[in-house]
Amino acid sequence: QVQFVESGGGLVQPGESLRLSCAASGFTFSNYGMNWYRQIPGKEREWVAVITWDGNFTSYVDSVKGRFTISRDNGKNTAYLQMNSLKPEDTAVYYCRASGFTTWGQGTQVTVSS
């Protein structure tokens, strides 16, 4: 079955970096765009970034432009989110999902605090 397994979250100070990973399985990874989302408790899940199947196009929510970079390795069925210059408002549970799918993984917690 389709699965998304996020990892790489943690507790960091403002200005530091984290790299999230998303291991996907159960479908042909290289055929689909990949997305990252985030959710703060009590709020709706927010779309963060997308990368096309071939990695040639990316797009970001305005609040992370210039700080976050989405990438993928089709040979490893894995997508990544490099997060630099982290801010307290980036604190959330981060999820990944392929475009057009409805399955969610367990997410990975990112906490930015001094």
C-alpha positions, 0 to 999 in steps of 0.5 A: 500500500501507499506509504509516506514516512517522514523523518529528520525533525527535531528541536533547534534554535532560531537561525539553525537548519534541519533537513527532512526526509520523506521515504515513499513506497507503494507506487511509482515514485518517479511519476508523481510530484511531491509535496510538503505540508505542515500543521500547527495544533488547532490549525489547518494543514498548510501546503509548504512546497512542491517539486515536479516528478523530474525535479525541474520545477519547484514552488513554495508558500511565500513564508518559506521562499528563500529559506526552504529547498525541496528536492528529490532522489528518484533512485531512492524514492525519497523527497527532502526539505532543506530548511535554513534560517528557521524561525519559531513560526516554522514550528509544526508537524511536517508531512509529505505526500505525492500529488493526487494521493490522499494518504498521510504519514505520521509526520515529523515534529519540528520545533524552533525555540530558544 
